[in-house]
């Protein structure tokens, strides 16, 4: 798998995050076709997990169910 360039990534939290800074949240970044970068909102400089877009869609669908 290629390394994703996240230099200009636009990170966002879930709309379900609490308004107090989202103590237990993840952030995702858009703009990388076929990939979804995911990181811990409490550690924005920490590691990033890059997931395939199809796998991410399946994960989100399972959460909704």
SULRAWO-V182517 format. One line per field, one symbol per residue. phi: phi as a letter, one per 30 degrees, with the letter a starting at -180 (. if undefined). psi: psi as a letter, one per 20 degrees, with the letter a starting at -180 (. if undefined). A space follows every 50 residues. Layout:
phi=???
psi=???
//
This chain:
phi=.ddddcecdcdbcddddddcjiebccbbccjceibbdbbdddbdcddbcc cdddddddddddddd
psi=qqppojgkpoqqrqiiqqikimhlqqqqqrjnpiqopprphimhjaqppo qqhgggggggghhh.
//
